[in-house]
């Protein structure tokens, strides 16, 4: 488990497990002849994607960014994605954090591999994984997750992952950029999804970004490399360019949500 101090904020990369996804989809328009040189694939041309959540501890609060897949996948989806066990709670406990101790959950977007852990099965009953947390979600992504079109239908599972959250009311819908604290800003960027938001952490002249699936792997630092799941590649490239330049200028830190080898990049 990797930890780093960003000014007053302690940041810990916490694994929620991993799963396997199609390598070509992850690399988008990049030809296989190029990405096969640096990606390890299985016999089905899949790569292992880590599910790296980020815990922020600041001013007595525990703030979690993204929740992984969870433990509710159907047998059909398990065969497709071959996920590990859901490890988020186990790894949080190693830091002395219980599921009742999380105050806020920031969801960069609501695809199943980022929002699946919003609810979990405990003793054969579905519950909110973090029952005392306010879940911060962009309204655009919530609306699409609840009523997805043909382009988005396969990426969301509202009934399994979010319906209970809607019933309990433990969430806040955002309409654009939002400061959770003066040091932690949620920025609506689009690109990967229409309601994609990234998290900017800036404290005592120290800068970090959790850019979610705008930069999911180290390979995606290259501007032209975007995933096939991005609904607007132009938006993804624009925000990626801005974030990376800002990190270079300020010698900041980037947290990667799906990379196994490089979870933290220091500029």
C-alpha positions in Angstrom: 0.0 0.0 0.0 1.5 3.3 -1.1 1.1 6.5 0.9 2.3 10.0 0.1 1.7 13.4 1.9 0.3 16.2 -0.3 0.7 19.2 2.0 -1.7 18.6 4.9 -3.4 15.7 3.2 -2.3 12.1 3.6 -3.1 10.1 0.4 -3.1 6.3 0.4 -3.6 4.1 -2.7 -5.9 1.3 -1.6 -6.5 -1.7 -3.8 -10.1 -2.9 -4.4 -8.7 -5.9 -6.3 -8.3 -6.3 -10.1 -10.0 -7.6 -13.2 -9.2 -8.5 -16.8 -10.3 -6.4 -19.8 -9.7 -6.4 -23.5 -6.3 -4.8 -24.3 -7.4 -3.4 -27.5 -10.3 -1.6 -25.9 -8.0 -0.1 -23.3 -5.6 1.2 -26.0 -8.2 2.6 -28.3 -6.8 3.6 -31.7 -3.3 2.6 -30.8 -2.4 -0.4 -33.1 -1.7 -3.7 -31.6 1.7 -3.8 -33.2 2.7 -0.9 -30.8 0.9 -1.8 -27.6 1.9 -5.5 -27.6 5.5 -4.4 -26.9 4.7 -3.1 -23.4 1.5 -4.8 -22.3 1.3 -8.3 -20.8 -1.8 -10.0 -22.2 -3.4 -13.4 -21.5 -4.5 -16.0 -24.1 -7.7 -13.9 -24.6 -5.8 -10.7 -25.4 -6.8 -9.3 -22.0 -4.7 -7.2 -19.6 -5.0 -7.2 -15.8 -6.4 -3.9 -14.6 -5.9 -2.9 -11.0 -8.7 -1.2 -9.1 -6.8 1.5 -7.3 -9.0 3.6 -5.0 -7.5 6.6 -3.2 -8.0 7.4 0.5 -7.6 11.1 1.5 -7.2 11.8 5.2 -7.5 15.4 6.2 -8.9 17.4 9.1 -10.3 14.3 10.8 -12.2 13.2 7.7 -11.8 10.1 5.6 -12.5 10.6 1.9 -12.5 7.7 -0.6 -12.2 8.1 -4.3 -13.9 5.3 -6.3 -14.9 1.9 -5.0 -13.9 -0.8 -7.6 -16.1 -3.5 -8.9 -17.6 -4.8 -5.6 -18.7 -8.3 -4.9 -22.0 -8.6 -6.8 -21.0 -9.6 -10.4 -23.1 -12.3 -12.0 -21.5 -15.5 -13.0 -21.7 -14.4 -16.7 -19.7 -11.2 -15.9 -17.2 -13.1 -13.8 -16.4 -15.3 -16.7 -15.9 -12.3 -18.9 -13.8 -10.2 -16.5 -12.3 -12.8 -14.2 -12.2 -10.4 -11.2 -10.3 -11.0 -8.0 -12.1 -10.9 -4.6 -13.3 -7.5 -3.5 -10.4 -6.3 -1.4 -11.3 -2.7 -0.6 -12.6 -3.2 2.9 -9.8 -5.6 3.8 -7.2 -3.1 2.7 -8.8 -0.1 4.4 -8.8 -2.1 7.6 -5.0 -2.4 7.4 -5.0 1.4 7.7 -7.4 1.2 10.7 -10.4 2.4 8.7 -13.7 0.6 8.9 -16.5 1.0 6.4 -18.4 3.1 8.9 -15.4 5.5 9.1 -15.7 6.9 5.5 -17.2 10.3 5.5 -17.3 11.0 1.7 -17.1 8.8 -1.4 -16.1 10.7 -4.5 -17.1 8.8 -7.7 -15.2 9.9 -10.7 -17.9 8.3 -12.9 -20.4 5.5 -12.5 -19.0 2.7 -14.7 -19.3 -0.6 -13.0 -15.6 -0.9 -12.3 -15.6 2.4 -10.3 -19.0 2.4 -8.7 -19.7 -1.3 -8.3 -18.4 -1.2 -4.7 -21.0 1.4 -3.7 -23.1 -1.5 -2.5 -21.9 -4.9 -1.3 -23.4 -8.2 -0.2 -23.1 -8.7 3.6 -24.6 -12.0 5.0 -26.6 -12.4 1.8 -28.1 -8.9 2.0 -27.2 -5.9 -0.1 -26.1 -2.8 1.9 -24.3 0.4 1.3 -20.6 -0.4 1.6 -20.0 2.9 3.3 -23.3 3.6 5.2 -22.2 6.9 6.8 -20.7 8.5 3.7 -22.1 11.1 1.4 -21.5 10.0 -2.2 -20.5 12.9 -4.5 -21.6 12.3 -8.1 -21.9 14.5 -11.2 -25.6 14.8 -12.2 -24.8 14.2 -15.8 -23.3 10.8 -15.0 -26.1 9.9 -12.6 -28.7 10.6 -15.3 -26.9 8.6 -17.9 -26.4 5.7 -15.5 -30.1 5.7 -14.7 -31.2 5.8 -18.3 -28.3 4.8 -20.5 -28.5 5.0 -24.3 -27.2 2.3 -26.6 -23.6 3.7 -26.4 -23.5 3.5 -22.6 -25.8 0.6 -21.7 -23.1 -2.0 -21.2 -20.9 0.2 -18.9 -23.5 1.0 -16.2 -25.6 -1.2 -13.8 -27.8 1.2 -11.9 -30.1 -1.4 -10.4 -27.3 -3.4 -9.0 -24.9 -0.7 -7.9 -26.8 2.6 -7.3 -30.5 1.9 -6.7 -30.0 1.4 -3.0 -28.0 4.6 -2.8 -30.9 6.4 -4.4 -33.3 4.9 -1.9 -31.2 5.9 1.1 -30.4 9.4 -0.1 -26.8 9.2 0.9 -25.6 11.1 -2.1 -25.2 14.6 -3.5 -25.5 15.4 -7.2 -23.1 18.0 -8.5 -23.7 20.4 -11.5 -20.1 21.1 -12.4 -17.0 21.9 -10.4 -17.2 21.6 -6.7 -14.8 22.3 -3.8 -15.3 19.7 -1.1 -12.7 21.6 0.9 -10.4 24.5 -0.2 -7.8 21.9 -0.9 -9.9 19.2 -2.7 -11.7 20.2 -5.9 -13.9 18.0 -8.0 -13.7 19.1 -11.7 -16.3 18.2 -14.3 -14.3 17.3 -17.5 -16.3 14.9 -19.7 -14.3 12.9 -22.2 -14.5 9.4 -20.8 -18.1 9.9 -19.9 -20.3 13.0 -20.2 -20.3 13.3 -16.4 -16.6 12.4 -15.8 -15.0 14.3 -12.9 -11.4 14.3 -11.8 -10.0 15.3 -8.3 -7.5 18.0 -7.8 -5.6 18.0 -4.5 -3.6 21.1 -3.7 -2.2 21.9 -0.3 0.7 24.0 0.9 1.9 24.4 -2.7 1.8 20.7 -3.3 -0.3 19.4 -6.2 -1.8 16.0 -7.1 -4.5 14.7 -9.4 -6.6 11.6 -9.4 -7.7 11.8 -13.0 -9.6 8.5 -13.1 -10.0 7.1 -16.6 -8.7 10.2 -18.3 -5.3 8.7 -17.5 -6.0 5.1 -16.3 -2.6 3.6 -17.1 1.0 4.9 -17.4 0.7 4.4 -21.2 -2.1 6.9 -21.3 0.2 9.7 -20.5 0.8 9.8 -24.3 -1.8 12.3 -25.5 -3.0 10.2 -28.5 -3.6 7.1 -26.3 -7.2 7.0 -25.2 -9.5 4.1 -24.4 -12.3 2.9 -26.7 -14.8 3.7 -24.0 -14.3 7.5 -24.2 -17.4 9.2 -25.4 -15.5 12.2 -26.6 -11.8 11.6 -27.4 -11.2 15.3 -28.1 -12.3 16.3 -24.6 -10.1 13.5 -23.0 -7.0 14.7 -24.9 -7.6 18.3 -24.0 -8.0 17.7 -20.2 -5.2 15.2 -20.2 -2.9 17.8 -21.8 -3.9 20.4 -19.3 -3.4 18.1 -16.2 -0.1 16.7 -17.3 1.3 20.2 -18.1 0.2 21.5 -14.7 1.8 18.5 -13.0 5.1 19.0 -14.8 5.1 22.8 -14.1 4.5 22.2 -10.3 6.3 18.9 -9.9 3.1 17.3 -8.8 1.9 13.7 -8.3 -0.5 11.7 -10.5 -2.5 8.7 -9.1 -3.3 6.0 -11.7 -6.6 4.0 -11.1 -5.8 0.9 -13.2 -2.0 0.5 -13.4 -0.4 -2.3 -11.4 3.2 -1.3 -11.7 2.9 2.5 -11.4 0.2 3.6 -9.0 1.9 6.9 -8.2 3.8 9.0 -10.7 6.0 11.9 -9.4 6.8 14.6 -11.9 
